[in-house]
């Protein structure tokens, strides 16, 4: 690979991405074919996170955070003011939660900051996506915090900092190095703290699913705990325990080395224990299916949905083993798993200013849009997000309900366009279906063009809704074949294809080819050909 792997590989959709000590990020297919290399031009943190669309998020140690698309091209970068203090977490709608020293930030998938929150201490555990779509973390002073997607936090002070935090339904399990287990509920910060049965050995790592939690212990045992009362449902042995019994693994605490690190994957196939020394698969009922030993791994391996184990070796070679043929029941695609839930950003409740007959005049609307723009630029969206999204949608429709295109808008065209521009700044994957419906129904060409640009500004279209709507508009002959609409469609199509990569290239290339044909207006042709060339590599 031209360097040593400095963190766990990240496997997804028949490919794997690794970060190397030389400052580059490499991607390979499941068959070992090199896909792309991205040079970060500086030292990078060991954490690489991939979104559902295949975007890889990496960070230089000088605080430059970079989003790289699934073909190795930079999408955007931001200075987050420090190096990563833990793994980046991707939310249900593609938003990115970024932990920095004594701070956490939230960006949209297209690189616009939504909010940032200061922390009183350094992060000792987490962050992780909890089962409600928020993020959970613990500080060195024992504070456990839960941030919702919009930056609102609740906290709970524990006597000390736990080794492992787990989310089990609405319950938080805190596992301590002495084996103690405590549980409490969020969002109530003053709920009862439950003392659960003690673990027989210090915990290394764990994962929650449904109402249970799978935990690997430092002595190599794996236990499945009931999240309700902490009772052990079954116990199994991992490769760590087998290797310890054979004298292959030694450390001061009797656990896995180096640094007692391990990762637990808990999904509908079963439970997988990964460490620098090997991997173990355990069925949901506690029966061990297989285990594998690693002799020269540079760190914890990765295990993908297709049953392939990836490990970076100390010899600068990336190894892959086909461990099993079991896969998820649902058909796998070129994207990662679908989100577990929704934040409601695609269908927010009516804004506080709703009641279209009483919608404010143009002067008041402009003032409100200017204020929203100022706050967005300052990264202070936070818990205003749903209210502002609703207001911007109402303003964009011109003060009329969607689906009544013949009702006269009550808001000026330029203000409607501004609302769509701002919607693109804070919108997400969940907002795309609304914008697609808007694009299909809108009659005013300038506003329709702005809707297309807003879709391109958000960039995330894993289901291809927008691309199909754009293609239909071109193939069916958009009324008047408006130049501005088609130029905006070309720009948006290029943006969507660059962001989501090859899965959209087929339809996107066809669309751009149609827009580049001689019968199109010259400006449309030039833009379409420019976008098409930008996709060639």
Order of alpha helices (4+ residues) and beta strands (2+ residues): beta-beta-beta-beta-beta-beta-beta-beta-beta-beta-beta-beta-beta-beta-beta-beta-beta-beta-beta-beta-beta-beta-beta-beta-alpha-beta-beta-beta-beta-beta-beta-beta-alpha-alpha-alpha-alpha-alpha-alpha-alpha-alpha-alpha
